[in-house]
Amino acid sequence: MSKNGLLRDVHMPKTRRLVLLAIKEHGRLTADQLAEMLSISAVAVRRHLDNLKQDRLVSYEETQRGVGRPRFEYFLTPKADHLFPRNYQDLAADFILSIRDMYGKEAVDAIFKKRADKITQTYRPMINGDTLEKRIAQLVALRQEDGYMANWQKQDDDLFIITEHNCPIQHVASECSQACHEDLMLFSNLLGAEVIRLNNQADGDHTCRYKVAGQESDAGMS
């Protein structure tokens, strides 16, 4: 059985990883079947399964096959599926590049403009602070929820730094600069302030960093 299917940065005991991988490869399995596959005791398997259930990575269903006691078959939850590698980024980048080749750069720009408009509509009701600092805190909280690993620091009364340690669309953004441009405009529009990009992961930097400058007289902008 291959041991390379599970992401290596998931922090859990090796045997627990192998339990997840076995279920991923073979579908629904009982504790006895897992014990045989992994060459460990059924008691040990059940202990790992209990931990995985607590982490909401596996669930189970009671089944009855013929006479005798019912058995419990374990399967992965949607949360566990996210632990396994996906090739969505390459697929998305291929789509974007194909659109650019077929319909031109303007079509790609329009796609990212539409995406930014949709995000703006989602974010705007929740970014309503009466000061720039409050709006930045609200924006960063939303970006954090969307997987950007964002934080912010206050440099001066009207100067702030927003840092994003992860870019969920980096693979696409590295091919299409419009994606980064729209994010910059999105920040400026939602915060009602001047926003300057200092670092960009799409250009090979470790983080995306933005300098936000504004005046308290701008507070309450919508």
HUSUL-V682763 format. One record per run of one state. SS is the DSSP state (A for helix, B for strand, O for the rest). FROM is the first residue (numbers start at 1). TO is the last residue. Records with the same first field share a line. If there is no record, write none. Layout:
SS: FROM-TO + FROM-TO
//
This chain:
O: 1-5 + 7-13 + 27-28 + 30-30 + 39-41 + 55-57 + 64-70 + 77-77 + 82-83 + 85-87 + 104-104 + 125-131 + 146-149 + 157-158 + 165-169 + 174-176 + 192-193 + 200-200 + 204-207 + 214-215 + 219-222
B: 6-6 + 29-29 + 58-63 + 71-76 + 84-84 + 150-156 + 159-164 + 194-199 + 208-213
A: 14-26 + 31-38 + 42-54 + 78-81 + 88-103 + 105-124 + 132-145 + 170-173 + 177-191 + 201-203 + 216-218
//
